[in-house]
Amino acid sequence: MDANTLFLRLEGPMQAWGDHESKFFVRRTAGAPTKSGVIGLLCAAMGLDRASVSRDWLSRLADLEMGVRVDRPGVRWWDYHTVGAGMYLRVAESEGKTRPKPETMLTRREYLCDASFLVALRGESKLIGRLDDALLHPVWTIYLGRKSCPPGRPVRASDPGTFDDLESALCSVPWQRRCRGDEVPHRVDALLDWRPTPDEPLAPDDAQVWYDVPLTFDPPAHQPRFVVGRSWTIGKDGEVALHGDPAQHDAKAPPRPRANYKNTEYRKARLARLEADKGLCVFCKSPATTVQHITYRRAGGNESHDDLRALCRLCHDAVTMIEYGEGMGIDRINPEDAAWRDRIIRTRDDIIRFRSLETRRRRLSAEEVE
């Protein structure tokens, strides 16, 4: 049987998937690859430019069913850009007139850092075969949304396969550790195309509307599609569980666990941990100002002594940023684990640089006011 599903692995240091809210001066990114971005990637692989790609090609590609599994959501980062240095740009004047002027425009651009997505495209077998050949022998360079975002691994994830739907396709590929110290998450989220059927003619209440189906690339024009979310359980070896309790299968990801800071028992456990660590951060040995949960399995007043670690504020913020970027659930980072050491140090350095920049900006703003 000819394959009807193509798999893409979109992973790299940075990604940027513009949505309909992205503007020229403030270019935001969607939280997952858009259909327009994925189709643009495939057009580059086939050597189809923005101006010459026909509506027939775009309609065939847009007709593919697309599902995205968010294996790592990544961390959002902003970058500072200047546009037009040494060039004449048209600048608005009074009464609606414009005139050319050597002006530099300032823009801000958002990226997803250290994210990883598994994309499944399902459609007619001949088209899937041609797209697979294009990924094996791309005509032009492939990038993840913007030219400054090269992939960190081959985009072609595996051989195409045959599946009855997107869910079974995405669940057929195990979740994979990237580093030895990576913990397998409890659940993984996905975004799937929704299309009406005789049994379900109306979109479900929780369906989202994404304006990312390309009609043309030059000029850019898009139409909407319905997207539904799914959340699947991951086994110890990375297997993604499709079958089982339907209520559990379709449930949303559990809310982020929190400590109950007003609970008397938790406050006792907190003080006991600080005393056991001699009032010092277990990572950098600075004076500790807080404690970090390395697991939330007993959070809410039942914490054991080993559930907590004393940290200074800087190390606490660094560890928390990494945890959010990895989408961790109940079990979190132990800052004493050597596997996390280098990454915590890098994140600490990033926080220090950012705070130093903010301090300089506030000082300059205060001087301008005076």
N, C-alpha and C positions, 0 to 999 in steps of 0.2 A: 504494500500500500504506500502511495506517495505521501511524503511528509506534508503536514499542513500548518506546522507551528515553528517559528524561528525564535531562537533565544539570543538575547543580547546581555552582556554584562557591562554596565556603565559604572565605572569605578576609577577614581583618580584623585590627585591632590585637591583639585577644585572642579566644580561644575556650576553651570548657570543656565537655568531654564526659564526664560522670560515668559511672563503671563500678560494678560490684557491690562493689568494694573501697572505694568512697568512703563516708565516714561523715559525721555531722553536724558534728563538731568538726574533722575533717581531711578536707576535700573535695578529692580528687585528680581528675585528668583523665586520660582515656585518650589514647593517642598519636595517635588518628585519630577522626573522627566515628563515633559509635555508631548502630546502627539505631534505637534508642529516641529518640536526640536528633534524627535526621533526620526520623523520623515525627512527633515533636512539632513540629518546624518546619513540616512540611506541614499538620498540624492547625491551627496558628496561622494559616497562610495561608488555610485554608478556613473559619476561624471556629468550630472545634470545641474546646470547653474540656475540661478534664480530667474533670470529673464527667459531662458529657453525651455524650462520645464513646462510641459503642456498641461492643460487642465485635465486631459485624459489620464496622464501619469499621476497627477495629484489626487484625482478622484479614486483611482485604483489603490493608491497607498493609503488614502484616508479611510477607505472601506475596510481595511484590515482591523480586526478586533485587537485591542491592545490592553495588556495587564501589566502592572508594575508591582514588584515585591520589594519592599523597603527593608533590605537586609541591614543597612546602617544609615540612619537619617542624616548623619553628618552634623557639622556645626556651621552656623551662619556667620559669615565675615563680610565686613564692608571694606571697600578699597576706594582710594581717592584718585581721581583722574583729572587731567586737563586736556581739553580739546581745542585745536585751532591755533596753537602757538605759531606766530609768524604767518598766519593765513588771514585773508580778509573775510570776515563773516558779516552778515547783514545784521545790524543792530537797530532795534526799534527806537523811533523818536516820537515826539509829540505829533498829534493829529494823524496818527496811524501811518506815518511815513517811515521808511527804512533807509539806511545808508550803509555803504561798506565801511568797515573799520577794523584795523588789526586788533582783534580782541581774543582773549583766552577764556573759554568757557570751563567752568568747574562742574564736574559730575561725580556722582557717587554710585558705585556698583556693588551689588551684593552677590556673594558666592556661597555654595555649599562646599564645605571643606571635609575631606576624609569620608565622603559618603559612598555608599555602594547600593546599586539597584539591579535587580534581575528583571528584564523586560521580555515578555512573551508577545509575539505577533502571530495571529492566527488568520489564515485565509486560503486562497486558491493555491494548489500545490505548485503550479508552474511559476507563479509569482514568488512564492517562498523559495523555490530553487534558484531563481535568478538573483534574489536579494542575498541568499547565502553565498553564491559565487562572488557577488560584489564585495561582501565583507571579507572573503578570503583574498581577493585581489582588488583592493580599492583603487579607484582612479585618482582621487584627490585625498588629501589628508583628512582623517576623521578626528573630530574634537567633540567635547561634551558641552554643547550649547554655545560656547564662545571660542574663538581661535586661541585664546590664552589658556584653554583648559584641555590639554591632551589627556587621553586615557592612560591609566596606570597599568593596564593589562589588555590583552586582546579583547576587542568588543564582541567578537563571535564567541559566545559562551560555550556552545557544544553543537553537535550535529542536530539538524532539525528533527522533529518527531511528529507523531500523529496522536492527537488528543481530541476528546469530545468537547472540551470547553477550556477556558482560560484557567479556571481554578485547578483542575487536575494537572494542567501543564506546569503551572508555577509551583505546585506542591511536589512535582516529580523531581525537582532539583534540590538536593540537600543544602541547608545553610552551612557555609564553610567558615572555619576560623581563618583569619589572615595572619595572626601572630600566635605564638605558642601560649601566651598568657591570656588570650581572648576567652571570655566565658560565653557559653552558649546562652542566648537570651531565652526567656520563657515563652515569648510569643513573637510573631513577626506580622507586620501589617502589609496590606496590599490594596491597590486601587485598580478597579476593573471597569472596562467599558460596559455600560448597560444599554440594551436595546429591547424594544417592545416585542412581546411574543403573544400568541393567542391566549395563553394562560395568564399573562401579566402585561396587559396593554398599557398600563399607567406606571410611571416611574415611582419607585418607593419613596416614602417620606424622607429618608435619610440620604437620598441621592444628591450629589453635588453637580453643579454646572461648571464645566471648564470650557472657556472660549479658546480652544487651541487646535481646531480642525482646519488646516490651511485650505483656502480657496485659491489664492495666488501668493507667491512670495515677492513679486515685484509689480505693483506695490503690495505690502503685506495685508492680507485680509483673511479673517477667520470666522468660522461659525461654531456654535456651541455643541457640546456632547454631554451626556449624562455619565457620571462616574459614581460607582458604589464602593464602599470600603469593606474590607474583610480582615479578620485577624485569626491567625492559625497558631496552634501549639507546636513547639519544636521539641523533639526528643533529645536525649543526651548525646547522641551521635550526629545531630543536625537534621534528622529526618523531619519533614514538615507534615503534620497530621491533617489530612483532608477529611477523612471519615471519622465518625464518632458522634457524640451528642450534638445535634444541629444547633441547639441553643448555645452551647459552648463554642461551636465552630463559627457562628455568625456574631458572637459577642464582640463588643468593642474592647480595646486594650484596657486593662485595669487602670484606675487612676494612680497617679504618682504617689507612692507611700510617703507619709510624713510622721515626724515625731510629735508626741503630745508634750509640749514644753511645760504645760501647767500641771502635768501629772506628778504627784509627790514621789512615787516610786521611780519614775524616770529621772527626776532631779537628783535623787539619792544615787542612782546608778551613774549618773553623769559626774557627780562629785567624787564618787569612788574611783572612777576611771582616771580623772584628773590627778587624784592623789597617787594612784598606782603608777602613773607615768611621770611622777615627780613634778607635775605642773609644766612639763616640756612637750613640745610638738614631737611626735614619734618620727616625723620625717626629717625636719631640719634642725630640731633641738632648740628652736626659739621658744620664748614663753608661750604656753598654750592658752588660748582664749575660748575654745569651744571643743566639742567632741564630734566625731563623725561616725555615723552608722555604717558598718561594713555589711550589715544585713538588716532588713526590716521585718524579718519573720516574727519577731517578738515585740515589735514597736508598739508603743502606747502604754508603757508602764511595766512590761514584762521582760525588758531587756536584760540579757545576761551580761556578765563582765566582759566576755569576749566579743560581744556585739558592737562594742564601741572602741574608738581610738581617739586620744587627745591630739589636737592639731592647732596650729596657729591659724589666724584668719586667712593669710595668703595661701597656705597649703590647702586649707578647707575649700577655698574658692576654686583652686586649680583642680582638685579632685572632683568637685561637683560639676565643673564644666566638662570634664572628660566623661563623667557618668551620663550627663544629659546628651552629649554628642553620640554616645554609644547606645542611647535608648535603653539603659539598664532598668530593670524592674526591682524585684525584691532583694536580690543579692547584688552588692555593690563592690567597690574597690577597697582592698586592704592596702593602705599606704605603706605598710611594712613589707609588702610583697615586692621583691626585687624586679619582677617582670614589668611593673608599672613605673619604676624609678625614673628612667630617662624621659618618659612622656610627661610625668608630673613636673620634672624640672623644666622642660620646654614650655609647658603651659604656664608655670610660674613666671618665666621670663616674658611670655607674651602679655600677661596681666600687668607686670611691672612697666613694660614699655607703653601699654595703653594708658595706664594711670598717669605716667609721666607726661604723656602727650596731652591728656585732659587737664592736668595741672597747668601746663604752659598755656593752653588755650584760655583757661579761666583767668590767668594772670594778665594775659594780653587784653581780654575783654574788660577786666577791671580797670586797666590803665587807659583804655579808650573812653570809658565812662567818665573817669576823672578828667 
